[in-house]
C-alpha cells in the first residue's frame, strides 16, 4: 500500500517539527539542541500567526484531561491506530481520495500517540502513557463566546492535528463518491452471483463462446475502472472489470493476459 508512505511522511514531519520546537539531546554524541522555552511565542505573520510552544496532557487542539483519564486516552489511541491501519488495508482497492484521507488521519494519530506514550520517558518527566503533546501553531481568530468564555485565538495545534483535520474534511467532501463506489461493488457482486446461480441451475450446457450477458444499471458506469469483480462468464475464463466510459465490460483472460471487449455486454 503505497499510500502508507504518506502516513510515514506525516509522522516524520510532525515529530521533526515537535523536536525543533521542544529541543532534544543525544547523550552518546554529547549533543544538545535547545528549542523554545515553554510559553515562548515567535511572531511569523505579526499577531495573526505565531509559533507558541505549549504542551497539553490531553487530546487534539489543547483539549486538557485529568490525570486519571490520561493513560486510557493513550491506550485508546494505540487501539484506534491499529484498527485504522487494518481498515486502510481493507479499503486498499477503493478510491484514492478515501485512502489518502485515512492515511493522513493515521499519520496524525500516530504522531500524537508518540508524544503521549514516549515523550514523558524521553524527556524524563513522566512514565509511559503519561507524556504531553507538543503544540505550537497559534493563529488569530474571530472573537467567539461559548458558555460564558470568550475565545479570540484558535486553539494551538500541531502537524498531527492538522493531518487528522484534513483527512476528516476529505472524507466528508468525498462521502458521496465513496458511497457510490460501495453501491457499485454491491451491484456488481449481486449481478455475478445471479449469473453463477443461473449457470449452475441450468440444464443446458453453455456454448463455447458464451459470456455473462447480464446488464448493469446505467447509473453505475462511472466509478473505479480498475476493480475486478470475479468470473463473469459461465466457463470461468476471466474476470470482469468495470470501465469508466466504455460501453462494454472488459473480460480479462488470466491465461494469456489478453482482453475481450464484448459488445453484447452492455453497461
C-alpha positions, 0 to 999 in steps of 0.5 A: 500500500503505497499510500502508507508512505504518506502516513510515514511522511506525516509522522516524520514531519510532525515529530521533526517539527515537535523536536525543533520546537521542544529541543532534544539531546543525544547523550552518546554524541554529547549533543544538545539542541535547545528549542523554545522555552515553554510559553515562548511565542515567535511572531511569523505573520505579526499577531495573526500567526505565531509559533507558541510552544505549549504542551497539553496532557490531553487530546487534539487542539489543547483539549486538557484531561485529568490525570486519571483519564490520561493513560486510557486516552493513550491506550485508546489511541494505540487501539484506534491506530491499529484498527485504522491501519487494518481498515486502510488495508481493507479499503486498499482497492477503493478510491484514492481520495478515501485512502489518502484521507485515512492515511493522513488521519493515521499519520496524525494519530500516530504522531500524537500517540508518540508524544503521549506514550514516549515523550514523558520517558524521553524527556524524563518527566513522566512514565509511559502513557503519561507524556504531553503533546507538543503544540505550537501553531497559534493563529488569530481568530474571530472573537467567539463566546461559548458558555460564558468564555470568550475565545479570540485565538484558535486553539494551538495545534500541531502537524498531527492535528492538522493531518487528522483535520484534513483527512476528516474534511476529505472524507466528508467532501468525498462521502458521496463518491465513496458511497457510490463506489460501495453501491457499485461493488454491491451491484456488481457482486449481486449481478455475478452471483445471479449469473453463477446461480443461473449457470449452475441451475441450468440444464443446458450446457453453455456454448463455447463462446458464451459470456455473462450477458447480464446488464448493469444499471446505467447509473453505475458506469462511472466509478473505479475502472480498475476493480475486478469483480470475479468470473463473469462468464459461465466457463470461468475464463476471466474476470470482469472489470468495470470501465469508466466510459466504455460501453462494454465490460472488459473480460480479462483472460488470466491465461494469456493476459489478453482482453475481450471487449464484448459488445453484447455486454452492455453497461 
